[in-house]
Structures are given as C-alpha cells and as structure tokens.
C-alpha cells in the first residue's frame, strides 16, 4: 500500500515545527501537593488552571507518575510447598538447602513462624495480611462453600499486597503455584478478577491449581495457556526459574529505578515429587536409618544449632505411624526410596531458587532486596498415607495402594511414569520435633515452618535467631513498613478490611523485643487451636489419613500446652489445668466469631463433589449437556461438567480425512486417571483409565470410512455410591459396534491440572498408544461433540 499523499509532507512540516521545542529546555510548574498513599490508586494532583492562550508561552505542568517511596527495597517472597519445620538443614533437618543456609547466615531465622496448615488459606493470608477466613479462604478453593469465611473468592475489601505495591510504583510478578482463584472461575469465561494478573501482578507464569505434573504441567502465562518447551528432561521447576530471571533482568533493564516484587512459589515439594534423576542419585542410602532415628538426629542438631531450646523433648508419633524397626524389608526399601526422592526434590528446588538470587546479585540489587524465604506453606504432607503412593490421586479417591504394587516402580520413582507421594511416617519425621503434619491446624507440626529474612541494607543482625511468635499474616505489613508504604484504607474504590498482621520489623535488630502477636487462632476442617500469651489449646479432630473425624465437633477432646516451656508440644496439661483450657476454648470461640470461622465445616467428600449442596457456584447448575468443538481445550476439572458417579453420553460428529482418521476426539485427565474417546488408525474407541492402575477399553473393529461420521459412547453407571463401575457401549453412525465393562471409576477427582480437551489430549496421555500434545491431535474435523449427563 502506498503512503497517504500528505503523509510525507506532514512529517516534514511537523518535524520543522516541533524542532525548537525538542531542543529548548522545558519549564515545569511544580506541584507541592503531598501524595496520599492511603487511597489507591494514588490520585493525580489537581491541575492549576492555565490562562495562557499560546502554548509557546505557557509553562508545562510537572509530569505525574507514581513512584515508590525513596529507598523502597525490592521484595522477594519464596514460598515452598508442603515442607515442614524439621526438613531443611537451616533448621536442623536432614535435607541440604545451601541457598536457605546462605541467606540465614547473613540474615535471620525465625523459629516460631506459623502458617494456616493448608495451602490456599496460607497463600491468601500471606498475600493479604488478613486471617484466612477474613480472606474467605477457609479451605482449598475446590472445596469452597457458601459460608462467608470459606467462599474461595477473595473479596475486594481484602486487597492483596501485590496490588498495593503495584499501585505504589512497584513492578510485580508471580511465578509457580497460585491456588487462590475460585475453581469455577478458571475457564475461558472467567471472571478474571481473582486470576494473578488481576490480583496485582503485572506478570504471571505458573499454574492455577493446587499441584502440577512437573514433567508435563498445564502452564498459564498471564491468562493464556502455553505449551511448555519440548526440551529433553524438561522440568517446570527450572522453567519457572528461567522465567523469573528473564523477567527480573528485563524489568531492571527497562526501569532500573523501579523496585520489583517477586512472589516465587514452586509447586515443589508438594506431590507429585518429580525431580531429575541426577538429583535423586545424590541421596541414595541416606534415609536407610528410617524416620524414628531421623527424628532423633534432627532434634539433636536443632538443639545444637539453637533452633529449638535445650531440653526440648521429641513429641510422640501419632499411633498410626509404625516404628521403623517393625517394617518389612520391602517396606523399608520402598519407603527409603520415597524419602530419597523427596529430599532430592527439596535440594533441587533450593538450587533453582539460588539461581534466581544469583541473577539478582549479578544486577547489583541483592543488598537492597528484602527476602522472605518461607520453607513451607504448612507442615510436610502426610497425605501419602501408610505406604505412600505411586499416584497421589489414589488418596483423593479413597484407594489404598499396596507396597507390592509400588515396588516394581521403585527405580522409576520421581520420573514421568510416577505421580508419587511418600509414606506419612516421613511427614511426621520431617516436622520434628512436633507430632503432626499438614492439615492439622491444631498442632505446630501442621502450622510451624522455618522462615528466613534477608535484607543486607535493612537488617544489621546477621545469623541470629528470632523467637517471637509470628504468622504469615505478618509478612504483608512488614513489607509495607519496610517500603514506607502505609496500609491503604481504600483500594480501587473499595473500603478495606484492616490487616490482621503486625509488622515484624521490630524484631529485625532486637532479638529480645517483646512479642507483639499475643493471640492467633487456627482452623482447618475442624482441626482448630488458639495461641495466647504463651499457651496453645487445640483439638485433633481428624488426621490426614483418616476417612472420618474422630468425634463430633462438640465432642472433641482438647489439649493444652505451655509453649513457653514446651517448644515441641510434648506435655498435654489439659487434665492438670482445666480452668486454663476453658479460658482458651472461650477465647477461640471469640476469635472465631470475629474472623468468619463459624460455622466450622468438617465435611470433605461432600465439599469436593457436591458444589450445589455446599452452596458453591457451579457453571453447569441446571444444565445437563454441553456442546463443544475442535479447538476447545484446557478446561480444568472444576470448570467442566462433572461426569463422575453418573451415566453419560458422548456424541461426536467428526470428519474423516483421506487416508483415515487418527487422534483424540475428546479426553479428560491423563496417564494417572481419565477417559478418552479417540480414533486410532481409523478405528474408534473409548478408554477409561482408572488411576493408572487399570485401563478399560471399548473399541470397534472396523475403520471409519472417509467423510462425515458420528461416534456415540453411552456409559451406564451401576449406581450404589461413588466410584462404582458401569457398562460402556460404542455406536458408529447409529449402529452398535462394541460394548464392555468398566469395573471401577474415580468417584472424587481426576486431576488438579490435567484438562478436558477436544481434538487433542494435553498434558499426559489417557491413551498411551496415541500420545499427548502434538502426537494426539485429531487429523480431521470435529464440528460438534455433545456431552450429556444422565
């Protein structure tokens, strides 16, 4: 296309007319109005009226831009997943974490730092400075209810730290795990209000759910799904680190005077424990002593290092955790391997974090970067149960794996053919010196984790320990105080709920400073406790491996501990001091009422599988079908019709190309559980993959003719409860061509990040013979697929 006939003339004339302005010094009228940072966004100062007619004679107003306060530090929060107090070498544990150790040697270790005992609640509390029920995150997003403290939808009145910093002139980015978006809001229809880039982050690269396959993740960049690089040995942990380094370098190159806030939250070391083989090999034989001896060794190191007080006793193990010496040779061999992989995953993760900090150091920014390295969003996970598991989804579907089933996979543990978790005994061991684990909000084994603060320009003390009781809600106000940013009263037009957290800055250079957090409640699914002025009272309502609560909520047995003299909660004083226990129980109820904790909800399966029954929104409420077409992909499980525990029909119109059809028509899930309607070498079929343990196939015998075809799959569910079997019948162009039994189905969940896809099978493959990703693309047309729920 030729240029507009006036364009070149206009360009010359424009340049001639503005050249004096470009070369002459500019005069600006200076505004003296102070900036109000309590109402965000920061408002532009009122402009002085201009009376001059000719712009050549007028004084330009001063440019307006939002800048962080002078000297505001960069901020990095590292949040590791499912890592307990007694795991890392920095806190006396058996797993080497050189990056954390280096930061601790130049910074501070906090040995009385607490989480909520579960992932989504901890993350919402961490990034808002409010208690998790105030942030409406009483449990994980997939198990939200209609009650105010557990809707799974962070309210606008609880503005996140990232948004506060962004509106105060920071560049912001998040990498890794999110798990704070309401599960039904993760589809292409949104709304996107609670996605990372609408929660204050300029950049997001990671995954939305609670976990991901590190070898084949479902990655979101901003709000768009992206396929990970097809690099041999690809692992998401390295990928997200590379992405963070690239963003930090780019941000500093473009705006070197603009501080950055990075939230770096690996999927590690949550299951699946996926780690390169060379890291696993480093740990061979290092856990052969078992979890009982390991706990004793850890406590000895903790006392020697001053991480726990001298005289601290090792709390007893839960009764369900067997003594290591009582295990069979096969059990010890398998369980030791599980721990080796977990340790490798932890060390590998710490190494990657070190690469990011090296990049910050190379830019000369490390000294003025305030770092919080939080070694666990809760205690180590005991969701692996008695034996561990090659596929973690067996836990969520109530299927126990046997040692004999897992032993053949022992040499593949941690690789792409496994989706592994470890035996619960290791979780108890890695939470030493405490008794309990993740999910148990009523014991420090579930809530207390190691935390290191590092800030060379802001922390004079080096290598010291801080013992003041603290909580994840204290991080946000600490960062605001360090940055010189006030807590806002209004953000984006919404009046804010005040932060519950208290800044920890008072501890940075005063080890003996009086504790400012004197009261803190804890509650997760009925496991609840209250800390006050050196005392802790709580009740173990349900262990992670128990299918049902131990008692009704009003029949729970409470325990009482004097934390000032009993660091590990080894001596229950409830029987000796019933008056104090009663005082603490009353205080818990008072805090519960103030923080939207009530009503307490100890339901589990119902909360996961019955959204309408628990008051959670359901995209498909009142609908019994959905019609899709090729190219509609990436539908996470909570944003897709629930096909579990019911009869369904799949009805697909396809176009068979010359040479025959091949590929996935529609699939949900993957290698570790799911189903697929597919065509292989021209022959249509249906496969149900039961947790990677069994596959059931119903397949035609004849290839489809070229041109238009209809494939219909009818699954008649047996009924009688969740996870039962049924009969699958396959039709081609209205004619029955095959029938078969599916003996077992998954009653609760297929996957946290495997998706439903039309025309491809993303992630891992339901049908290994076809493959996943590019290999599984259907080579013909799919103008319509209708899924009907019976």
C-alpha positions in Angstrom: 0.0 0.0 0.0 1.4 3.4 -0.9 1.6 6.1 1.8 -1.1 8.7 2.1 -0.2 11.6 -0.3 0.0 14.0 2.6 1.9 11.8 4.9 5.5 12.6 3.9 4.7 16.4 3.6 3.1 16.3 7.1 6.1 14.5 8.5 8.5 17.2 7.3 6.3 20.0 8.4 5.7 18.5 11.8 9.4 18.0 12.4 10.2 21.6 11.3 7.6 23.0 13.6 8.5 21.0 16.7 12.2 21.0 16.4 12.6 24.2 18.5 10.6 22.5 21.3 12.7 19.4 21.2 15.9 21.3 21.5 14.8 24.0 24.0 14.8 23.4 27.8 11.4 22.7 29.2 9.9 24.6 32.2 7.5 22.8 34.5 5.2 24.2 37.1 6.0 22.3 40.3 3.1 20.8 42.3 3.7 20.7 46.1 0.6 18.7 47.0 1.7 15.7 49.2 0.9 12.3 47.9 -1.9 10.4 49.7 -1.0 6.7 49.5 -3.9 5.6 51.8 -6.4 5.8 48.9 -5.3 3.7 45.9 -4.9 4.3 43.0 -3.0 7.4 44.0 -4.9 10.4 42.6 -3.3 12.9 40.2 -2.9 16.3 42.0 -5.4 18.9 40.9 -4.1 20.9 38.0 -3.6 24.6 38.2 -5.8 26.3 35.6 -4.0 27.6 32.6 -4.9 31.0 31.3 -2.2 31.5 28.7 -3.6 31.2 25.1 -0.4 30.3 23.3 1.2 27.0 24.3 4.6 28.6 23.4 4.3 31.0 26.3 2.7 28.5 28.8 4.5 26.7 31.5 4.2 22.9 31.3 2.7 21.2 34.4 5.1 18.8 36.1 4.8 15.3 34.8 2.7 13.0 37.0 3.9 9.4 37.7 3.6 7.0 40.5 6.9 6.2 42.1 7.7 4.0 45.1 8.9 5.9 48.2 12.6 6.8 48.1 14.8 3.9 49.2 12.0 1.3 49.0 13.6 -2.1 48.7 12.9 -4.8 46.1 10.9 -7.6 47.7 11.0 -11.4 47.0 8.8 -13.9 48.8 9.8 -17.5 48.3 7.1 -19.9 49.4 7.9 -23.6 49.4 5.0 -26.1 49.3 4.5 -28.9 51.9 7.8 -28.6 53.7 7.9 -28.9 57.5 9.9 -27.3 60.3 12.4 -30.1 60.7 13.2 -30.7 57.0 15.9 -28.2 55.9 19.5 -28.1 57.1 18.9 -24.5 58.1 16.5 -25.7 60.8 18.4 -28.9 61.8 16.8 -31.1 59.2 18.5 -33.9 57.1 18.0 -32.2 53.7 20.7 -29.8 52.5 19.4 -26.4 51.4 22.5 -24.3 50.6 20.6 -21.3 49.4 18.5 -21.1 52.5 21.6 -21.7 54.6 23.5 -18.8 52.9 20.6 -16.4 53.4 20.2 -17.5 57.1 23.9 -16.9 57.7 23.6 -13.3 56.5 20.0 -12.8 57.8 17.6 -14.0 60.5 16.0 -17.4 61.2 12.5 -17.3 62.7 11.8 -20.4 64.7 8.3 -19.5 65.8 6.7 -18.7 62.4 3.3 -20.1 61.5 1.1 -20.9 58.6 -2.6 -21.9 58.5 -1.7 -25.7 57.9 -3.0 -25.7 54.4 -2.1 -24.3 51.0 -4.8 -22.0 49.7 -5.6 -20.5 53.1 -1.9 -19.8 53.8 -1.4 -18.2 50.4 -4.4 -15.9 50.8 -3.3 -14.9 54.3 0.3 -14.4 53.3 -0.5 -12.0 50.4 -3.3 -10.1 52.1 -2.1 -9.7 55.7 -5.6 -10.9 56.8 -6.6 -14.1 58.5 -7.6 -16.8 56.0 -11.3 -16.8 56.9 -11.4 -13.0 56.6 -10.0 -13.5 53.1 -12.8 -16.1 52.5 -10.3 -18.9 52.1 -11.2 -21.3 55.0 -10.1 -24.3 52.9 -8.8 -25.0 49.4 -10.7 -23.3 46.6 -12.0 -26.7 45.2 -13.8 -27.2 48.5 -15.3 -23.8 49.0 -18.8 -23.4 50.4 -21.4 -20.6 50.6 -20.4 -19.5 54.1 -18.7 -16.1 54.3 -15.3 -17.4 55.6 -15.0 -20.2 53.0 -16.3 -18.9 49.7 -13.0 -19.3 47.9 -13.5 -15.9 46.5 -11.1 -13.3 47.9 -13.3 -10.2 48.4 -12.4 -6.7 47.0 -12.2 -5.5 50.6 -9.1 -7.7 51.0 -6.7 -6.1 48.5 -3.6 -8.2 48.0 -0.1 -7.0 48.8 0.9 -7.1 45.1 -1.9 -4.7 44.2 -0.9 -2.3 47.0 2.7 -2.4 45.8 1.8 -2.1 42.1 -0.3 1.0 42.8 2.6 2.4 44.8 5.1 2.2 41.9 6.4 -1.4 42.1 6.8 -3.8 39.2 5.2 -7.1 40.2 5.5 -10.7 39.1 4.4 -14.1 40.3 5.8 -17.5 39.3 4.7 -21.0 40.1 1.7 -22.1 42.1 -1.3 -19.9 42.6 -4.2 -21.9 44.0 -6.2 -18.8 45.0 -8.6 -18.5 42.1 -12.1 -19.8 42.8 -12.1 -23.2 41.0 -15.2 -22.4 38.9 -13.6 -19.2 37.7 -10.8 -20.8 35.9 -12.5 -21.3 32.5 -12.2 -19.0 29.4 -15.3 -17.3 30.7 -13.6 -16.1 33.9 -14.3 -13.8 35.5 -10.6 -13.0 35.8 -10.9 -10.8 38.9 -9.1 -13.4 41.1 -6.5 -14.5 38.5 -3.0 -13.4 39.3 -2.8 -10.6 36.8 -6.0 -9.1 38.3 -4.7 -9.6 41.9 -1.8 -7.1 41.4 0.7 -8.9 39.4 1.9 -7.5 36.1 3.3 -10.9 35.2 2.3 -14.4 36.0 3.8 -17.6 34.8 2.7 -20.7 36.5 -0.4 -22.9 37.2 -3.7 -22.1 38.8 -4.4 -25.3 40.8 -3.0 -26.9 43.9 -0.4 -29.0 42.2 1.1 -29.8 38.8 2.9 -32.6 36.9 6.4 -31.1 36.9 7.2 -33.1 33.7 4.1 -32.0 31.9 2.5 -29.0 33.5 -0.6 -27.0 32.5 1.1 -23.6 32.3 -0.6 -20.2 32.2 1.2 -17.1 31.1 -1.0 -14.2 32.1 -4.4 -15.6 31.3 -3.3 -17.8 28.4 -2.4 -21.4 28.3 1.1 -22.0 26.8 2.7 -25.3 25.9 6.0 -25.8 27.9 9.1 -26.2 25.8 9.6 -29.7 24.4 13.1 -29.9 25.8 14.5 -33.3 26.8 14.4 -33.5 30.6 12.1 -30.5 30.9 11.0 -29.8 34.5 8.7 -27.0 35.5 10.9 -26.0 38.4 13.8 -25.0 36.1 11.4 -23.4 33.6 9.7 -21.1 36.2 13.2 -20.1 37.5 14.3 -19.2 34.0 11.1 -17.2 33.5 11.7 -15.3 36.8 15.3 -14.5 35.9 14.3 -13.2 32.5 11.5 -11.0 33.9 13.7 -9.5 36.6 16.5 -8.7 34.2 14.1 -7.3 31.7 12.3 -5.2 34.3 15.5 -3.8 35.6 16.8 -3.1 32.2 13.7 -1.1 31.3 13.2 0.6 34.7 16.3 0.3 36.9 14.9 2.8 39.4 11.6 0.9 39.8 11.7 -1.6 42.6 10.3 -5.1 42.0 8.2 -7.5 43.9 8.5 -11.2 43.0 6.3 -13.9 44.5 8.2 -17.2 43.8 6.0 -20.2 44.7 7.2 -23.5 43.4 4.9 -26.5 43.1 7.7 -28.2 45.0 7.7 -30.0 47.2 4.1 -30.8 47.0 3.3 -34.1 45.4 3.9 -35.2 42.7 7.6 -35.5 43.7 9.1 -35.1 40.3 12.9 -34.5 40.1 15.7 -35.2 37.6 17.5 -38.5 38.2 20.9 -36.9 38.9 19.5 -35.2 41.9 17.9 -38.4 43.2 21.1 -40.3 42.9 22.8 -38.0 45.3 20.5 -39.2 48.1 20.9 -43.0 47.7 21.0 -44.7 51.0 20.7 -41.6 53.1 17.4 -42.5 54.7 18.0 -46.2 55.4 18.0 -45.4 59.1 14.3 -44.7 59.0 12.1 -42.0 60.3 12.5 -42.7 64.0 16.2 -42.4 64.1 16.0 -39.4 61.7 13.7 -37.6 64.2 16.2 -38.1 67.0 19.1 -36.9 64.8 17.2 -33.9 63.7 16.3 -32.9 67.3 19.9 -33.2 68.3 21.0 -30.9 65.5 18.2 -28.4 66.3 19.3 -28.1 69.9 23.0 -27.8 69.0 22.2 -25.0 66.5 19.9 -23.2 68.9 16.9 -23.6 66.6 15.0 -25.2 69.5 15.7 -24.7 73.2 17.9 -27.0 75.1 15.9 -29.6 76.9 13.2 -29.8 74.2 11.6 -33.2 74.1 10.7 -35.2 71.0 6.9 -35.2 70.8 5.5 -38.8 70.4 4.5 -40.0 67.0 0.8 -40.5 66.2 -0.3 -44.0 66.9 -0.9 -44.8 63.3 2.8 -44.3 62.4 4.5 -47.6 62.9 8.0 -47.9 64.2 10.6 -48.3 61.5 12.1 -51.4 63.0 8.7 -53.1 62.7 8.5 -52.7 59.0 9.3 -55.5 56.5 12.4 -55.3 54.3 10.2 -54.4 51.2 8.5 -51.6 53.1 11.8 -50.2 54.3 13.3 -50.4 50.8 10.3 -48.6 49.2 9.9 -46.0 51.9 13.6 -45.1 51.9 13.4 -44.6 48.2 10.4 -42.3 48.6 12.4 -40.1 51.1 15.4 -40.0 48.8 13.2 -38.6 46.0 11.6 -36.1 48.4 15.0 -34.9 49.6 16.2 -34.6 46.1 13.2 -32.5 45.1 13.8 -30.2 48.0 17.5 -29.8 47.3 16.9 -29.3 43.6 14.3 -26.6 44.4 16.6 -24.8 46.7 19.3 -24.9 44.0 16.9 -23.3 41.5 16.0 -20.6 44.0 19.7 -19.9 44.3 19.9 -19.3 40.6 17.3 -16.6 40.8 19.1 -14.9 43.7 22.3 -15.1 41.8 20.7 -13.2 39.0 19.5 -10.5 41.4 23.0 -10.3 42.8 24.5 -10.0 39.3 22.4 -7.0 38.8 23.7 -5.4 42.0 20.3 -5.5 43.6 20.7 -8.1 46.3 21.7 -5.8 49.1 18.5 -3.8 48.8 16.2 -6.7 48.3 14.0 -7.8 51.2 13.7 -11.6 51.0 11.4 -13.8 52.9 12.2 -17.5 52.3 9.3 -19.4 53.8 10.2 -23.1 53.9 6.6 -24.5 53.8 3.1 -23.2 53.4 2.3 -25.8 56.0 3.9 -28.8 57.6 5.1 -31.7 55.5 2.2 -33.6 53.9 1.0 -36.9 55.3 -1.5 -37.4 52.5 0.7 -40.3 51.3 -0.9 -42.4 54.0 0.6 -45.5 55.5 2.5 -46.7 52.4 2.9 -43.7 50.1 1.6 -43.9 46.6 2.8 -44.0 43.0 -0.2 -41.9 42.1 -1.3 -39.3 44.5 -4.8 -39.2 43.2 -5.4 -42.6 44.8 -5.5 -40.6 48.1 -8.2 -38.3 46.9 -10.3 -41.1 45.5 -10.0 -43.3 48.6 -8.0 -46.1 47.0 -5.1 -47.6 49.1 -2.0 -48.6 47.2 -0.1 -51.7 48.3 3.6 -52.0 48.7 3.6 -54.9 46.3 2.0 -52.7 43.7 4.6 -50.0 44.1 7.8 -52.0 44.3 8.0 -52.7 40.6 8.2 -48.9 40.0 10.8 -48.2 42.7 13.6 -47.4 40.1 11.2 -45.1 38.3 10.1 -43.2 41.4 10.1 -39.5 40.7 10.1 -39.9 37.0 7.4 -39.2 34.4 5.8 -42.7 34.9 5.0 -41.9 38.5 3.0 -39.3 40.3 4.4 -40.1 43.7 3.9 -39.3 47.3 5.7 -40.7 50.4 4.6 -42.6 53.4 3.2 -40.5 56.3 6.0 -41.5 58.6 8.4 -39.3 56.7 6.0 -36.3 57.1 6.0 -36.8 60.9 9.8 -37.1 60.8 10.3 -34.0 58.7 8.1 -32.0 61.0 10.4 -32.8 64.0 10.3 -32.2 66.9 6.5 -31.9 66.6 3.9 -34.7 66.4 1.6 -33.8 63.5 1.6 -32.7 59.9 -0.1 -30.7 57.1 -3.9 -30.2 57.6 -3.6 -30.4 61.4 -4.0 -26.8 62.3 -4.2 -27.7 66.0 -0.5 -28.7 66.3 2.7 -26.9 65.4 3.6 -29.9 63.2 0.9 -28.6 60.8 1.5 -24.9 61.2 5.1 -24.1 62.2 7.7 -23.8 59.4 11.2 -22.4 59.1 11.4 -18.8 57.8 14.4 -16.7 56.9 14.5 -13.0 56.4 17.4 -11.4 54.5 18.0 -7.8 53.7 21.6 -6.5 54.0 20.7 -2.8 53.8 17.9 -3.2 56.3 18.9 -5.9 58.8 22.1 -5.2 60.8 22.0 -8.5 62.8 23.5 -11.5 60.9 23.0 -15.2 61.5 20.7 -14.8 64.5 17.5 -16.5 65.6 14.2 -14.7 66.3 11.8 -16.5 68.7 8.8 -14.1 68.7 5.6 -15.8 67.8 4.7 -14.8 64.2 2.3 -15.8 61.4 2.1 -15.5 57.6 -0.3 -12.6 58.0 2.6 -10.6 59.5 4.6 -10.6 56.2 2.5 -8.1 54.2 2.6 -5.3 56.9 6.3 -5.9 57.4 6.9 -5.3 53.7 4.7 -2.2 53.7 6.6 -0.7 56.6 10.0 -1.6 55.0 8.8 0.1 51.8 7.5 3.2 53.6 4.0 2.5 52.2 1.0 2.9 54.5 -1.7 0.3 54.8 -4.4 1.7 52.4 -7.9 2.4 53.6 -9.4 2.2 50.1 -8.3 0.3 47.0 -9.9 0.6 43.6 -12.9 2.2 45.2 -13.5 -0.4 47.9 -13.0 0.3 51.6 -10.5 -2.1 53.0 -10.8 -4.5 55.9 -7.8 -3.6 58.2 -4.9 -6.1 58.1 -4.8 -8.6 61.0 -1.0 -8.9 60.7 1.6 -7.0 62.6 4.9 -5.9 61.1 8.0 -7.9 62.1 10.3 -5.1 61.5 10.5 -4.6 65.3 12.4 -7.9 65.6 15.0 -7.3 62.9 17.5 -5.7 65.1 16.2 -6.6 68.6 16.2 -10.3 69.5 14.7 -9.5 72.8 11.8 -7.4 71.6 8.5 -8.1 73.3 6.2 -10.3 71.3 3.5 -8.3 69.5 1.4 -11.3 68.3 -0.1 -12.5 71.5 -3.2 -14.1 70.1 -3.7 -16.2 67.0 -6.4 -18.7 66.1 -6.0 -21.7 63.7 -8.7 -23.8 62.0 -8.8 -26.2 59.1 -11.8 -28.5 58.6 -12.4 -28.9 62.3 -8.8 -29.1 63.4 -8.6 -26.0 65.5 -6.5 -24.2 68.1 -5.8 -20.9 69.8 -2.5 -19.4 70.8 -2.5 -16.8 73.5 0.3 -15.3 75.6 2.5 -18.4 75.5 -0.3 -21.0 75.7 -1.8 -23.2 73.0 -5.0 -25.1 73.2 -6.3 -27.3 70.4 -8.1 -30.4 69.2 -7.1 -33.1 66.7 -10.5 -33.5 65.0 -9.2 -35.6 62.1 -5.8 -36.9 60.9 -5.0 -36.5 57.2 -5.1 -40.3 56.7 -8.4 -40.8 58.5 -11.6 -41.0 56.4 -13.9 -39.7 59.2 -13.5 -37.3 62.1 -12.6 -38.8 65.5 -15.7 -37.2 67.2 -18.4 -34.7 66.6 -17.4 -31.0 66.8 -18.9 -30.6 70.2 -17.4 -33.9 71.4 -13.8 -33.2 70.5 -11.1 -33.8 73.1 -8.9 -30.7 73.6 -5.3 -30.5 74.6 -3.4 -27.7 76.4 0.3 -26.8 76.2 2.5 -24.2 77.8 4.6 -23.2 74.8 7.0 -21.2 76.9 8.5 -24.3 78.5 7.3 -26.9 76.0 8.5 -26.0 72.5 7.5 -29.3 70.9 4.1 -29.6 72.5 5.1 -32.9 74.2 3.3 -32.4 77.5 -0.5 -32.1 77.5 -1.7 -30.1 80.5 -5.4 -30.3 79.9 -6.1 -32.6 82.7 -3.9 -30.6 85.1 -5.3 -27.2 84.3 -9.0 -27.4 83.2 -9.6 -23.8 84.1 -6.9 -22.5 81.7 -8.2 -24.9 79.0 -11.7 -23.5 79.4 -10.4 -19.9 79.1 -8.6 -20.8 75.9 -11.6 -22.5 74.4 -13.7 -19.5 75.1 -11.1 -17.3 73.5 -11.1 -19.5 70.4 -14.8 -19.0 70.0 -14.4 -15.3 70.4 -11.7 -15.1 67.7 -13.8 -17.5 65.5 -16.7 -15.2 65.7 -14.6 -12.1 64.8 -12.9 -13.8 61.8 -15.7 -15.6 60.0 -14.6 -19.0 61.2 -18.1 -20.1 62.1 -19.7 -22.3 61.2 -16.9 -24.9 61.4 -17.2 -27.3 58.5 -15.6 -30.7 58.8 -17.1 -32.2 55.6 -14.6 -33.4 53.0 -16.0 -35.6 50.2 -19.3 -33.6 50.1 -17.4 -30.4 49.8 -15.3 -31.7 46.9 -18.1 -33.4 44.8 -21.4 -31.6 45.6 -21.0 -27.8 44.8 -24.7 -27.1 44.9 -25.2 -28.9 48.2 -22.5 -26.9 49.9 -23.5 -23.6 48.4 -20.7 -23.2 45.9 -21.3 -21.9 42.4 -21.5 -24.4 39.6 -21.1 -23.4 36.0 -23.3 -26.2 34.9 -26.1 -25.9 37.5 -29.4 -26.6 35.8 -27.8 -27.9 32.7 -27.4 -31.5 31.6 -25.3 -31.0 28.4 -22.6 -29.1 26.8 -21.7 -28.9 23.1 -18.1 -28.4 22.2 -15.9 -28.4 19.0 -12.3 -28.9 18.0 -10.0 -26.3 19.5 -11.9 -26.0 22.8 -9.1 -27.1 25.2 -7.6 -26.5 28.6 -10.9 -27.0 30.6 -9.9 -27.6 34.2 -12.0 -30.1 36.1 -13.9 -27.7 38.3 -14.9 -25.7 35.2 -16.2 -28.8 33.3 -19.3 -30.9 33.7 -18.9 -33.5 36.5 -19.0 -36.9 34.7 -18.2 -38.8 37.9 -20.7 -41.2 39.6 -23.3 -41.0 36.9 -24.3 -42.1 33.4 -23.2 -40.0 30.5 -23.4 -39.9 26.7 -20.7 -38.6 24.3 -22.0 -37.8 20.8 -19.4 -36.6 18.3 -19.7 -35.6 14.7 -16.3 -35.9 13.0 -14.8 -35.6 9.5 -12.6 -38.4 8.5 -9.8 -37.2 6.1 -8.3 -39.0 3.2 -6.0 -41.7 4.4 -8.1 -42.3 7.6 -8.6 -40.6 11.0 -6.3 -40.6 13.9 -6.1 -38.8 17.3 -8.1 -37.7 20.2 -11.8 -36.7 19.8 -12.4 -35.7 23.4 -10.5 -36.5 26.5 -10.3 -35.6 30.2 -7.4 -36.3 32.6 -4.3 -38.2 31.6 -1.9 -41.0 32.4 -2.9 -41.1 36.1 -6.6 -41.1 35.6 -9.1 -40.1 33.0 -11.0 -41.1 29.9 -10.8 -40.6 26.1 -12.9 -41.0 23.0 -10.4 -41.4 20.2 -9.7 -42.9 16.8 -6.6 -45.0 16.3 -5.5 -45.9 12.8 -9.1 -45.3 11.7 -10.7 -47.4 14.4 -12.8 -45.5 17.0 -12.6 -46.5 20.7 -13.1 -45.4 24.3 -10.7 -45.9 27.2 -11.3 -45.4 30.9 -8.0 -45.1 32.8 -8.6 -45.9 36.5 -5.9 -44.1 38.4 -3.2 -45.5 36.3 -3.8 -48.9 37.9 -6.2 -50.4 35.4 -7.5 -49.4 31.9 -10.8 -50.5 30.4 -11.3 -50.4 26.6 -14.3 -50.5 24.3 -13.2 -50.5 20.7 -14.7 -51.0 17.3 -13.1 -53.5 14.8 -13.6 -51.7 11.5 -12.0 -48.4 10.4 -14.2 -45.4 9.6 -14.9 -44.5 6.0 -13.7 -41.2 4.7 -16.1 -38.3 5.1 -18.6 -37.4 7.8 -19.2 -39.9 10.7 -20.9 -40.0 14.0 -19.4 -41.7 17.1 -21.5 -42.1 20.2 -20.4 -43.5 23.6 -23.0 -44.4 26.2 -21.9 -45.1 29.7 -24.5 -46.6 32.0 -23.4 -46.2 35.6 -24.1 -49.0 38.1 -25.0 -46.7 40.9 -24.9 -47.6 44.6 -22.4 -44.9 45.6 -19.3 -43.1 44.3 -16.6 -44.8 42.3 -18.7 -47.7 41.1 -18.5 -49.3 37.6 -20.7 -49.4 34.6 -21.2 -50.6 31.0 -19.8 -48.7 28.1 -21.5 -49.0 24.6 -20.0 -47.6 21.4 -22.0 -46.7 18.4 -20.8 -45.6 14.9 -23.4 -43.9 12.7 -26.1 -45.1 14.9 -25.1 -48.8 14.9 -23.8 -50.5 18.0 -20.2 -51.7 17.3 -18.8 -52.6 20.8 -19.7 -53.0 24.5 -17.7 -53.6 27.6 -17.5 -53.3 31.3 -15.7 -50.6 33.2 -15.2 -52.2 36.6 -14.1 -49.1 38.6 -14.4 -45.3 38.1 -12.9 -42.4 40.0 -15.5 -41.0 42.4 -13.8 -37.8 43.5 -11.3 -36.3 41.1 -9.2 -37.0 38.0 -6.6 -34.3 38.4 -5.7 -30.9 39.7 -4.2 -29.7 36.4 -5.0 -32.2 33.7 -7.7 -30.8 31.5 -10.6 -31.7 29.2 -9.8 -31.1 25.6 -11.4 -31.5 22.2 -9.2 -32.6 19.3 -6.1 -33.2 21.5 -5.0 -34.7 24.8 -3.0 -32.1 26.6 -0.6 -32.9 29.5 -0.1 -36.7 29.8 -1.9 -39.3 27.7 -5.0 -41.2 28.6 -4.3 -43.4 25.5 -0.5 -44.0 25.5 -0.6 -45.5 22.0 -1.8 -42.2 20.7 0.3 -40.0 23.0 -0.3 -36.5 24.3 0.1 -33.0 23.0 1.1 -32.7 19.3 1.0 -36.5 18.8 -2.6 -36.7 19.9 -4.0 -34.0 17.6 -7.0 -35.3 15.7 -6.2 -35.1 12.0 -9.7 -34.5 10.8 -12.6 -32.2 11.7 -14.7 -32.2 14.8 -17.6 -29.8 14.2 -19.5 -31.0 17.3 -19.1 -33.0 20.5 -22.1 -33.1 22.9 -21.6 -34.4 26.4 -24.9 -35.2 28.1 -25.2 -36.0 31.8 -27.9 -38.6 32.6 
